[in-house]
Amino acid sequence: MEKVDCLVIGAGAAGLFCAARTAARGRRTLVLDHGRKPAEKVRISGGGRCNFTNLNTHADNFLSDNRHFAKSALARYRPEDFCALMQRHGLSWQEKTLGQLFCDQKSGAIIRMLLDELDSAGGTLRLETSLKAVEAGPDSFRVSTSYGDISCQSLVIATGGLSIPKMGATGLAYDLARQFGHDIVPVRPALVPLTFEGEIQADFKALAGVSLPVQATARPGPSFTEGLLFTHRGLSGPAILQASSYWSEGQPVVLNLLPDGDGLEPVRQMRRQTPFRSVQTALSSLFPARLVPLLSRFHSGPVSQPVHTLSDRDIAVLEGALQAWHLTPSGSEGWRTAEVTAGGVATAALSSQSLESRHRKGLFFIGECVDVTGWLGGYNFQWAWASAAAAADHA
Ligand SMILES: Cc1cc2nc3c(=O)[nH]c(=O)nc-3n(C[C@H](O)[C@H](O)[C@H](O)COP(=O)(O)OP(=O)(O)OC[C@H]3O[C@@H](n4cnc5c(N)ncnc54)[C@H](O)[C@@H]3O)c2cc1C
């Protein structure tokens, strides 16, 4: 039987990074994946330029049943550490917005960097290998795979979550976690477009492609001020993806369409300066033209009405409606398009220092399969690197 010190299942961002680091510690390391290519999510991430980290990474940017859990790993492997690695490999990056760092080269360059790190440390990657069963012995694991049986001291599970099944996502991590007595925080699609039904869906469909800045809130989550995009099925864009991670069925998402804080001040000014302009013209100066007919419904009078005929109260009512548009999605686009999986292996029985199972020595869970889910903007990769680095020091 093949024998290694450390076997990593899943050659995604977390698995490759962890394997490279355990191998660099002199551990005989093998990483397995059932896919034909490694790290496919890195390849498609960030529109092909991988938003590989976020300079503002903090545990508050993550959803988890235990909001303190991620602190330790995130503090010990920082965005600057990954930037230093990229620099050593001749890669460069740009901050686009809100601390988000994107690779100047194509995402494939990051995959090559991870593979080079693994290779130069003496680790091995084996693709197109599926896992059949894991048995725990007194101080090792016996793992049956389509390529034969492997014995290992440390077993690192890095098979990610359920998002985008056509890219090879499976629930293997959850099955193995259950096998070793771990609880699973119920999983749900996150960073996902929201869908609507009936009349409002028809309205949104007619607006497909229109975008605007908004503040989106799904309680109990925070508010996100970013772009919103109308789609054929509902709403997308960064603000909606962020809010979707906190949204639960039956609950509304509240949109503030006047996120810059000035409210309808421009309309009040117009009332003084160009009093004969219509309400419709006033709205057109604030919003994309195609959106105005829909927003006009928030005004109780005719939109042809000149702005000077609006009372303070009329403006305040319209302002209130535009600042708190309550919309109840019928659902989300689900696993097919969700960027990540919220929930996962419960942190209660994992060490926050090493990501090692408290039920079984030598067993580790890292990356997206753990109940730590980042906001949009490079946080999920930072968690993949940080949790991998934490486990690699012990696996
Ligand atoms: C379209 C898209 C864009 C994204 N863009 C960004 C971004 O720009 N920035 C960011 O921070 N995050 C982004 N993300 C999220 C990010 O890709 C994930 O959070 C990250 O890849 C998780 O890393 P991981 O290693 O834990 O899991 P994964 O990257 O999903 O890797 C898991 C690996 O395990 C393998 N595997 C699964 N099941 C099995 C099995 N049964 N047997 C063997 N192998 C198995 C898979 O083939 C895969 O290679 C994006 C996600 C998507 C879908």
The ligand as an SDF file (V2000), in Angstrom:
LIG
                    3D

 53 58  0  0  0  0  0  0  0  0999 V2000
  -17.5840   31.8870  -10.3930 C   0  0  0  0  0  0  0  0  0  0  0  0
  -16.8240   32.0290   -9.0940 C   0  0  0  0  0  0  0  0  0  0  0  0
  -16.0010   33.1290   -8.9210 C   0  0  0  0  0  0  0  0  0  0  0  0
  -15.3300   33.2990   -7.6960 C   0  0  0  0  0  0  0  0  0  0  0  0
  -14.5030   34.3730   -7.5620 N   0  0  0  0  0  0  0  0  0  0  0  0
  -13.8520   34.5600   -6.3870 C   0  0  0  0  0  0  0  0  0  0  0  0
  -12.9340   35.6460   -6.2230 C   0  0  0  0  0  0  0  0  0  0  0  0
  -12.6290   36.3780   -7.1800 O   0  0  0  0  0  0  0  0  0  0  0  0
  -12.3790   35.8200   -4.9960 N   0  0  0  0  0  0  0  0  0  0  0  0
  -12.6280   34.9760   -3.9420 C   0  0  0  0  0  0  0  0  0  0  0  0
  -12.0940   35.1820   -2.8480 O   0  0  0  0  0  0  0  0  0  0  0  0
  -13.4460   33.9100   -4.0990 N   0  0  0  0  0  0  0  0  0  0  0  0
  -14.0390   33.6810   -5.2830 C   0  0  0  0  0  0  0  0  0  0  0  0
  -14.8530   32.5890   -5.4310 N   0  0  0  0  0  0  0  0  0  0  0  0
  -14.9590   31.6300   -4.3130 C   0  0  0  0  0  0  0  0  0  0  0  0
  -13.7040   30.7460   -4.2970 C   0  0  0  0  0  0  0  0  0  0  0  0
  -13.5090   30.2160   -5.5890 O   0  0  0  0  0  0  0  0  0  0  0  0
  -13.8780   29.5970   -3.2830 C   0  0  0  0  0  0  0  0  0  0  0  0
  -14.2420   30.1010   -2.0330 O   0  0  0  0  0  0  0  0  0  0  0  0
  -12.5580   28.8300   -3.1700 C   0  0  0  0  0  0  0  0  0  0  0  0
  -12.2140   28.2860   -4.4330 O   0  0  0  0  0  0  0  0  0  0  0  0
  -12.6850   27.7160   -2.1390 C   0  0  0  0  0  0  0  0  0  0  0  0
  -11.4820   26.9870   -2.1450 O   0  0  0  0  0  0  0  0  0  0  0  0
  -11.4600   25.4710   -1.6670 P   0  0  0  0  0  0  0  0  0  0  0  0
  -10.0810   24.9950   -2.0030 O   0  0  0  0  0  0  0  0  0  0  0  0
  -11.9560   25.3610   -0.2950 O   0  0  0  0  0  0  0  0  0  0  0  0
  -12.5100   24.7220   -2.6120 O   0  0  0  0  0  0  0  0  0  0  0  0
  -12.5130   24.5390   -4.1790 P   0  0  0  0  0  0  0  0  0  0  0  0
  -11.7350   25.6100   -4.8340 O   0  0  0  0  0  0  0  0  0  0  0  0
  -13.9420   24.3640   -4.5540 O   0  0  0  0  0  0  0  0  0  0  0  0
  -11.7100   23.1850   -4.4320 O   0  0  0  0  0  0  0  0  0  0  0  0
  -12.2430   21.9380   -4.0640 C   0  0  0  0  0  0  0  0  0  0  0  0
  -11.5660   20.8810   -4.9020 C   0  0  0  0  0  0  0  0  0  0  0  0
  -12.0050   19.6120   -4.4220 O   0  0  0  0  0  0  0  0  0  0  0  0
  -12.3360   18.7860   -5.5070 C   0  0  0  0  0  0  0  0  0  0  0  0
  -13.3540   17.8210   -5.0870 N   0  0  0  0  0  0  0  0  0  0  0  0
  -14.6350   18.0690   -4.7410 C   0  0  0  0  0  0  0  0  0  0  0  0
  -15.2610   16.9260   -4.4110 N   0  0  0  0  0  0  0  0  0  0  0  0
  -14.3380   15.9350   -4.5530 C   0  0  0  0  0  0  0  0  0  0  0  0
  -14.3940   14.5240   -4.3870 C   0  0  0  0  0  0  0  0  0  0  0  0
  -15.5380   13.9300   -4.0100 N   0  0  0  0  0  0  0  0  0  0  0  0
  -13.2750   13.8100   -4.6090 N   0  0  0  0  0  0  0  0  0  0  0  0
  -12.1280   14.4210   -5.0180 C   0  0  0  0  0  0  0  0  0  0  0  0
  -12.0220   15.7500   -5.2130 N   0  0  0  0  0  0  0  0  0  0  0  0
  -13.1220   16.4950   -4.9670 C   0  0  0  0  0  0  0  0  0  0  0  0
  -12.8270   19.7310   -6.5870 C   0  0  0  0  0  0  0  0  0  0  0  0
  -12.6550   19.1510   -7.8700 O   0  0  0  0  0  0  0  0  0  0  0  0
  -11.9370   20.9570   -6.3670 C   0  0  0  0  0  0  0  0  0  0  0  0
  -10.7610   20.9010   -7.1530 O   0  0  0  0  0  0  0  0  0  0  0  0
  -15.5020   32.3610   -6.6480 C   0  0  0  0  0  0  0  0  0  0  0  0
  -16.3040   31.2560   -6.8440 C   0  0  0  0  0  0  0  0  0  0  0  0
  -16.9520   31.0740   -8.0520 C   0  0  0  0  0  0  0  0  0  0  0  0
  -17.7990   29.8490   -8.2410 C   0  0  0  0  0  0  0  0  0  0  0  0
  1  2  1  0
  2  3  1  0
  2 52  2  0
  3  4  2  0
  4  5  1  0
  4 50  1  0
  5  6  2  0
  6  7  1  0
  6 13  1  0
  7  8  2  0
  7  9  1  0
  9 10  1  0
 10 11  2  0
 10 12  1  0
 12 13  2  0
 13 14  1  0
 14 15  1  0
 14 50  1  0
 15 16  1  0
 16 17  1  0
 16 18  1  0
 18 19  1  0
 18 20  1  0
 20 21  1  0
 20 22  1  0
 22 23  1  0
 23 24  1  0
 24 25  2  0
 24 26  1  0
 24 27  1  0
 27 28  1  0
 28 29  2  0
 28 30  1  0
 28 31  1  0
 31 32  1  0
 32 33  1  0
 33 34  1  0
 33 48  1  0
 34 35  1  0
 35 36  1  0
 35 46  1  0
 36 37  1  0
 36 45  1  0
 37 38  2  0
 38 39  1  0
 39 40  1  0
 39 45  2  0
 40 41  1  0
 40 42  2  0
 42 43  1  0
 43 44  2  0
 44 45  1  0
 46 47  1  0
 46 48  1  0
 48 49  1  0
 50 51  2  0
 51 52  1  0
 52 53  1  0
M  END
$$$$
